[in-house]
Each structure stands twice: as C-alpha cells, then as structure tokens.
C-alpha cells in the first residue's frame, strides 16, 4: 500500500521569499550601467532556491538569459517550460549533441579538442567559447590571443558560435594584487573580443556578480568586454566575499527552519550524543531539533554552533546527528515539543545568515546554501521573514 506523506507537516524546511529575490534583482540592476543585461545563474538548483521557480519569476521580470552547470539542469528547465537562452557552463558529453540541439541549449566550449568533437556530429550546436584568462579551469588559453581568435573564427562556420566568455576569479577581492590580476584578465579577454568583433557575437561576457558591481563601467578601460553580467550569489542576497558590502536592500531570500521533537531534563555528569563528546555540568534542559547533517547542517557546528528559539540562542551540545541535533535550552523559558526553531534567518532581534554560518565554518556562503539537501522541503512565500 502506498503511503502519501502530508507535505504540510514540516520537519526541516526552507522558506524562500520570491519577492526578496525580485527586489535583489532590481536593486542590483540599478547599480549597473544602463545598457547592461542580466544572465541569471541558476545552477545547483538556483543555489538551493529552486531553479524552476526562480527562473519563472525572473522571466516575468524580463530576464531572457540563464546559466546552469550541466545538461541535466538545462533539460530540466526546458521540460518545465522555461524559455530564453540557457547556457551550460560546464562540459557535456558529445554523446548528447542531439539533446543539446533539440532542446535549443547553448553549450560552453571548454577546449579546441572539445569543439572539434562536437563539430563531428550532424548537429550545428549553439555554443559559446570559454576563454581561460587566468583561472586555469576550462577554456582556450587567453595568453595566446591570436590562437583564441583563430579557433573561434574557424569553428564559427561549423558550429553555431554565439559568444565568448571568461570568469573573473578574484573580482570580489579589493586588495591591490587582486585588482591588478582582475584587470589583467579583463585585458586578455578584451583583446580576444576585439579580435572577433566583426563576427557580431551576441553574447560576450566576463562579469560575475562581483565583476558587475566593481568592473562593468563606462570607461575606455572596460569598453568591449560586453554588457552582460552573470548574476549569481548576489541575486540570492549573499556576498561574493565576506569583505564585500552589498547594495542597500539586498538581503537573503532563504530562511531555514525546524521543529523541536522532545524536551528533557539531563542531570550533572551525564553525557550527550555520539562519542559522549559533551558532559553536562549542571542540571540542564536539552531539546532535540529535527534537523541533522543529512539535511545539510554542517557537523562542524557540533559543540560550538547554535540555533535560535524564541528570539534566543540555543547552543548545540554534543555531535550533530544524521537527522537530529541537540541544543541546550536551559535558559529559555517554556520550550516544548512542536516549537519552531530557526537555523538560518531572523528570529526576534537575532539574525544568522548563510554568510554568518560560512564565516564561523571558515568557508563561503555558497557552500552553506548549496549543501542543504533535497529532503529539506522548499516553500515559497512573500516577505514573511520571521518565525
């Protein structure tokens, strides 16, 4: 017999404020020069926010370009009815040449060898050449300007080449060395873009979220690098780097909530959790939260992180389990089974964002939100940011 779970019953869930995403988009766009266009980066399920829902909302606002990681993400969007340009930023096996063509997808060309292999298919695939200007990840070697120009020209008549792009790997960093490196990347890319300008490629772009804020300007130095910005992390209200300041009004669109399943008294001398890593020193009240590391709550928060309950911090005690986390609520009155818990977001006067989590973990906000797993339900709300 099939058992249907009532999806209204929440255990560990995310609420995504589509109106805040929309606000982030328009605020960011106002900070760009007037003729700049946005390519929304919605890879990794829109950084955990739901790629189809985010794409639909953005399409309603006039966005016609999207970027994803792989062919599965791209096909999923098409089958969900998403229109517009969809650029696959990573490698797709040449075996799927027909799929790329039939679904009208744009494939990033990662090397000359890859371009030649795709050209052997019977399909004139839409594509954009990646140019490696210093990240050393994918793309034609941007140090070889004429080589890049020649390769793009040669395949322009074989494949349906619609653009070129590169990635600025330290555009989010303001120190002198990083700025010099980024300007060097832009200079390399500009030389290649100028060399193929007569091809009138519609998609020429090198700016990510940080690049758009700090480098896409109306000066001669940056002219010729295209008017397209690949808007990623800032769309979701997070910082490209902890040292960055976001435009006023840009805020996280995601909050992460859970619930308390049990509250119990634990006595001095008793230990808590796997490995008995936490020893209770005084009479304590311990609550069990129905979220664990299999949901994406990083196990490194064991014995040093916290959650928020009734506007107060509740320290995590013991090691975070796969499906549950134990917290000390001794100092919080009247905590009971069924009470809501804020893992990430605003709770009363407290706020703990993915960027804050990342800082405590020594990582980046991207990783925090991308690591929240599929079993954590997504719900879409409008400007309901509090418990």
C-alpha positions as CSV (number, residue, x, y, z in Angstrom):
1,X,0.0,0.0,0.0
2,X,1.4,3.4,-0.9
3,X,1.6,5.9,1.9
4,X,1.3,9.5,1.0
5,X,3.1,11.9,3.3
6,X,1.3,15.1,4.2
7,X,3.7,17.7,3.0
8,X,2.2,20.4,5.2
9,X,3.7,18.6,8.2
10,X,7.1,20.3,8.5
11,X,10.3,18.7,10.0
12,X,13.1,20.6,8.4
13,X,12.2,23.2,5.8
14,X,13.3,26.2,3.9
15,X,11.2,29.3,3.1
16,X,12.2,31.2,0.0
17,X,10.9,34.7,-0.3
18,X,10.4,35.3,-4.1
19,X,9.6,38.9,-3.5
20,X,13.0,39.4,-1.9
21,X,14.7,37.7,-4.8
22,X,12.8,40.0,-7.1
23,X,13.9,43.0,-5.0
24,X,17.6,41.8,-5.1
25,X,17.4,41.6,-8.9
26,X,16.1,45.1,-9.4
27,X,18.5,46.7,-6.8
28,X,21.5,45.0,-8.4
29,X,20.4,46.0,-11.9
30,X,20.2,49.7,-10.8
31,X,23.8,49.6,-9.8
32,X,24.9,48.6,-13.4
33,X,25.3,50.9,-16.3
34,X,22.0,51.4,-18.2
35,X,22.6,49.1,-21.2
36,X,23.8,46.2,-19.0
37,X,21.8,42.9,-19.3
38,X,21.5,40.2,-16.7
39,X,22.2,36.5,-17.2
40,X,20.8,34.8,-14.1
41,X,23.0,32.0,-12.8
42,X,20.6,29.3,-11.5
43,X,22.9,26.3,-11.4
44,X,22.8,23.9,-8.5
45,X,19.0,24.3,-8.3
46,X,19.4,28.1,-8.1
47,X,21.9,27.7,-5.3
48,X,19.3,25.6,-3.4
49,X,16.4,28.1,-4.0
50,X,14.7,26.1,-6.7
51,X,15.8,26.7,-10.3
52,X,12.3,26.4,-12.0
53,X,10.6,28.7,-9.5
54,X,13.4,31.3,-9.7
55,X,13.6,31.1,-13.5
56,X,9.9,31.6,-13.8
57,X,9.9,34.6,-11.5
58,X,12.9,36.2,-13.3
59,X,11.4,35.6,-16.7
60,X,8.3,37.5,-15.6
61,X,10.7,40.4,-14.8
62,X,12.2,40.3,-18.3
63,X,15.3,38.1,-17.8
64,X,15.9,36.1,-21.0
65,X,19.3,34.6,-20.2
66,X,20.1,31.8,-17.8
67,X,23.2,29.9,-16.9
68,X,23.4,26.4,-15.4
69,X,26.1,23.9,-14.6
70,X,25.2,20.8,-16.7
71,X,22.9,19.3,-19.3
72,X,20.6,17.7,-16.8
73,X,19.9,21.1,-15.2
74,X,19.3,22.6,-18.6
75,X,17.0,19.9,-19.9
76,X,15.0,20.0,-16.6
77,X,14.4,23.7,-17.1
78,X,13.3,23.2,-20.7
79,X,10.9,20.4,-19.7
80,X,9.5,22.7,-17.0
81,X,8.6,25.2,-19.8
82,X,11.5,27.7,-19.2
83,X,12.2,29.7,-22.3
84,X,15.1,32.0,-23.2
85,X,18.8,31.4,-23.6
86,X,20.2,28.6,-21.4
87,X,24.0,28.4,-21.3
88,X,25.6,25.3,-19.9
89,X,28.8,26.5,-18.2
90,X,30.4,23.1,-17.8
91,X,31.2,20.1,-20.0
92,X,28.5,17.9,-21.6
93,X,29.5,14.6,-23.2
94,X,29.5,14.8,-27.1
95,X,27.2,11.8,-26.8
96,X,24.4,14.3,-26.0
97,X,24.9,16.5,-29.1
98,X,21.4,15.8,-30.4
99,X,19.9,16.6,-27.0
100,X,21.7,20.0,-27.0
101,X,20.4,20.7,-30.4
102,X,16.8,19.5,-29.9
103,X,16.4,21.4,-26.6
104,X,17.9,24.6,-28.1
105,X,20.7,24.7,-25.4
106,X,23.9,26.6,-25.6
107,X,27.0,24.6,-24.7
108,X,30.2,26.1,-23.3
109,X,33.2,25.0,-25.4
110,X,35.9,24.1,-23.0
111,X,38.8,23.4,-25.4
112,X,39.6,23.2,-29.1
113,X,39.5,19.4,-28.9
114,X,36.0,19.5,-27.5
115,X,34.9,21.9,-30.2
116,X,36.3,19.5,-32.9
117,X,34.5,16.6,-31.3
118,X,31.1,18.4,-31.2
119,X,31.7,19.5,-34.8
120,X,31.8,15.9,-35.9
121,X,28.1,15.5,-35.0
122,X,25.4,16.1,-37.6
123,X,24.0,19.0,-35.5
124,X,25.0,22.6,-35.6
125,X,25.1,23.1,-31.9
126,X,24.7,26.5,-30.3
127,X,27.8,27.3,-28.3
128,X,30.0,29.9,-26.6
129,X,33.7,29.6,-26.2
130,X,35.1,29.7,-22.7
131,X,38.4,31.7,-22.6
132,X,40.8,30.9,-19.8
133,X,42.3,34.3,-18.7
134,X,44.0,33.0,-15.5
135,X,41.7,30.7,-13.5
136,X,43.2,27.6,-15.3
137,X,39.9,25.7,-15.1
138,X,38.4,25.5,-18.5
139,X,38.7,27.3,-21.8
140,X,41.1,28.3,-24.6
141,X,44.4,29.8,-23.4
142,X,43.8,33.5,-23.1
143,X,47.5,34.2,-23.1
144,X,47.5,33.1,-26.7
145,X,45.4,35.9,-28.2
146,X,45.7,35.1,-31.8
147,X,45.2,31.4,-31.2
148,X,41.9,32.1,-29.5
149,X,40.8,34.4,-32.3
150,X,41.7,31.8,-34.9
151,X,39.9,29.0,-33.1
152,X,36.7,31.0,-32.6
153,X,36.8,32.0,-36.3
154,X,37.4,28.5,-37.5
155,X,34.5,27.0,-35.7
156,X,32.2,29.9,-36.3
157,X,31.4,28.4,-39.7
158,X,31.0,24.9,-38.4
159,X,29.2,25.3,-35.1
160,X,26.6,27.9,-34.2
161,X,29.0,30.1,-32.2
162,X,27.0,32.8,-30.4
163,X,29.5,34.1,-27.9
164,X,32.7,34.0,-25.8
165,X,33.1,34.4,-22.0
166,X,35.6,34.2,-19.2
167,X,35.4,34.1,-15.4
168,X,37.0,36.6,-13.1
169,X,38.3,34.6,-10.1
170,X,39.2,37.4,-7.7
171,X,36.8,40.2,-8.8
172,X,35.3,40.1,-5.3
173,X,38.6,40.9,-3.6
174,X,39.7,44.6,-3.2
175,X,43.4,44.3,-2.4
176,X,45.8,45.8,-4.9
177,X,47.2,42.5,-6.2
178,X,43.7,41.0,-6.8
179,X,42.6,44.2,-8.6
180,X,45.7,44.1,-10.8
181,X,45.0,40.4,-11.6
182,X,41.4,41.0,-12.5
183,X,42.3,43.9,-14.7
184,X,44.8,41.6,-16.4
185,X,42.1,39.1,-17.0
186,X,39.8,41.7,-18.5
187,X,42.6,43.0,-20.7
188,X,43.2,39.5,-22.1
189,X,39.6,38.9,-22.7
190,X,39.1,42.3,-24.3
191,X,41.9,41.6,-26.8
192,X,40.2,38.4,-28.0
193,X,36.7,40.1,-28.0
194,X,38.1,42.9,-30.2
195,X,39.7,40.3,-32.5
196,X,36.3,38.7,-33.2
197,X,34.2,41.8,-33.0
198,X,33.3,41.6,-36.7
199,X,31.5,38.3,-36.1
200,X,28.9,40.3,-34.1
201,X,28.6,37.6,-31.4
202,X,25.5,38.5,-29.4
203,X,26.9,37.0,-26.1
204,X,30.2,38.5,-24.9
205,X,30.6,38.4,-21.1
206,X,33.2,38.2,-18.4
207,X,31.5,39.7,-15.3
208,X,30.1,37.7,-12.5
209,X,28.2,39.3,-9.6
210,X,31.3,41.0,-8.2
211,X,32.6,41.9,-11.6
212,X,29.4,43.6,-12.4
213,X,29.5,45.7,-9.3
214,X,33.2,46.7,-9.5
215,X,34.3,46.5,-13.1
216,X,31.5,46.9,-15.6
217,X,31.8,50.6,-16.1
218,X,31.6,53.2,-18.8
219,X,35.3,53.8,-19.1
220,X,37.5,53.0,-22.1
221,X,39.5,50.6,-19.9
222,X,36.5,48.3,-19.7
223,X,34.8,49.0,-23.1
224,X,34.5,46.0,-25.3
225,X,34.1,43.3,-22.6
226,X,30.3,43.0,-23.2
227,X,27.3,44.3,-21.4
228,X,26.1,41.1,-19.9
229,X,26.5,40.3,-16.2
230,X,26.2,36.7,-14.9
231,X,24.3,37.5,-11.7
232,X,24.7,34.7,-9.2
233,X,25.3,34.9,-5.5
234,X,24.1,38.5,-5.0
235,X,20.7,37.6,-6.5
236,X,20.2,35.3,-3.5
237,X,21.2,38.0,-1.1
238,X,24.7,36.8,-0.1
239,X,28.1,38.3,-0.5
240,X,30.6,37.1,-3.2
241,X,33.2,37.6,-0.4
242,X,32.8,38.3,3.3
243,X,34.7,41.6,2.8
244,X,32.2,42.9,0.3
245,X,29.4,45.3,1.1
246,X,26.1,44.5,-0.7
247,X,23.9,47.3,-2.2
248,X,21.4,48.6,0.4
249,X,18.3,46.5,0.4
250,X,19.8,43.3,-0.9
251,X,19.1,40.6,1.6
252,X,19.0,36.8,1.9
253,X,15.8,35.3,0.4
254,X,16.2,32.0,2.2
255,X,15.4,31.1,5.8
256,X,15.8,27.6,7.3
257,X,13.5,26.3,10.0
258,X,13.0,23.2,12.0
259,X,11.0,21.9,15.0
260,X,11.6,20.5,18.5
261,X,10.6,16.9,18.9
262,X,11.4,16.4,22.6
263,X,12.5,18.4,25.7
264,X,14.1,16.6,28.6
265,X,16.0,17.2,31.8
266,X,19.6,16.0,31.9
267,X,21.5,15.7,35.1
268,X,25.1,16.7,36.0
269,X,27.6,14.1,35.0
270,X,25.5,12.7,32.1
271,X,26.9,12.9,28.5
272,X,25.1,13.8,25.3
273,X,25.2,12.3,21.9
274,X,27.6,10.1,19.8
275,X,31.1,9.8,21.3
276,X,29.9,11.3,24.6
277,X,31.6,14.5,23.5
278,X,29.6,16.8,25.8
279,X,29.4,16.3,29.5
280,X,26.6,18.1,31.4
281,X,28.0,20.1,34.4
282,X,24.7,21.3,35.9
283,X,21.0,20.5,35.8
284,X,20.1,21.2,32.2
285,X,17.1,21.2,29.8
286,X,18.0,19.7,26.4
287,X,15.9,19.9,23.3
288,X,16.0,17.7,20.3
289,X,15.8,19.5,16.9
290,X,14.6,17.5,13.9
291,X,17.5,18.6,11.6
292,X,20.9,16.9,11.2
293,X,23.9,16.7,8.9
294,X,21.9,14.7,6.3
295,X,19.8,17.8,5.9
296,X,22.9,19.9,5.4
297,X,23.5,21.2,8.9
298,X,27.3,21.1,9.0
299,X,28.7,18.6,11.5
300,X,31.5,21.0,12.3
301,X,28.9,23.0,14.3
302,X,28.9,20.2,16.9
303,X,29.5,21.6,20.4
304,X,30.1,25.1,19.1
305,X,27.2,26.3,16.9
306,X,23.7,27.4,17.9
307,X,20.1,27.6,16.7
308,X,17.6,30.3,17.6
309,X,14.4,29.6,19.6
310,X,12.0,32.3,20.8
311,X,14.5,35.0,20.0
312,X,17.4,33.5,21.9
313,X,20.4,31.5,21.1
314,X,20.4,27.8,22.0
315,X,23.9,26.3,21.9
316,X,24.4,23.0,20.1
317,X,25.6,20.3,22.5
318,X,27.1,17.0,21.5
319,X,27.8,15.9,18.0
320,X,25.2,16.7,15.3
321,X,23.5,13.5,14.3
322,X,22.4,12.5,10.8
323,X,18.8,13.5,11.4
324,X,18.7,15.4,14.7
325,X,20.6,18.0,16.7
326,X,20.6,18.5,20.5
327,X,20.6,22.0,21.9
328,X,20.7,23.5,25.4
329,X,17.5,25.4,26.2
330,X,18.0,25.7,30.0
331,X,18.0,29.5,29.8
332,X,14.9,29.7,27.5
333,X,11.6,29.5,29.3
334,X,8.7,27.2,28.4
335,X,10.3,25.4,25.4
336,X,8.2,22.5,24.4
337,X,7.6,19.8,21.8
338,X,6.4,21.4,18.5
339,X,8.1,24.7,19.0
340,X,9.8,26.2,15.9
341,X,13.5,26.6,15.6
342,X,15.3,29.0,13.3
343,X,18.6,27.6,11.9
344,X,19.3,30.3,9.4
345,X,17.5,33.6,9.2
346,X,16.0,36.2,11.6
347,X,14.4,35.3,14.9
348,X,13.3,38.2,17.0
349,X,16.3,40.6,17.3
350,X,18.8,37.9,16.2
351,X,19.9,37.2,12.7
352,X,22.1,34.4,11.5
353,X,22.7,34.2,7.7
354,X,24.4,31.8,5.4
355,X,27.3,34.3,5.2
356,X,27.5,34.3,9.1
357,X,27.4,30.5,9.1
358,X,30.2,30.4,6.5
359,X,32.4,32.8,8.5
360,X,32.0,30.6,11.6
361,X,32.9,27.5,9.5
362,X,35.7,29.1,7.6
363,X,34.0,28.6,4.2
364,X,31.8,30.6,1.9
365,X,28.0,31.3,1.9
366,X,27.7,29.5,-1.5
367,X,28.7,26.2,0.1
368,X,26.3,26.6,3.1
369,X,23.2,27.0,0.9
370,X,24.2,24.5,-1.7
371,X,24.7,21.8,0.9
372,X,21.2,22.0,2.2
373,X,19.9,18.7,0.8
374,X,16.8,17.8,-1.2
375,X,15.0,16.2,1.6
376,X,14.7,19.7,3.2
377,X,11.3,20.9,1.8
378,X,11.2,24.2,-0.1
379,X,8.2,26.5,0.4
380,X,7.7,29.8,-1.4
381,X,6.5,32.8,0.5
382,X,6.3,36.6,0.1
383,X,8.2,38.8,2.6
384,X,7.4,36.5,5.6
385,X,10.8,36.5,7.1
386,X,10.1,35.9,10.8
387,X,9.1,32.9,12.9
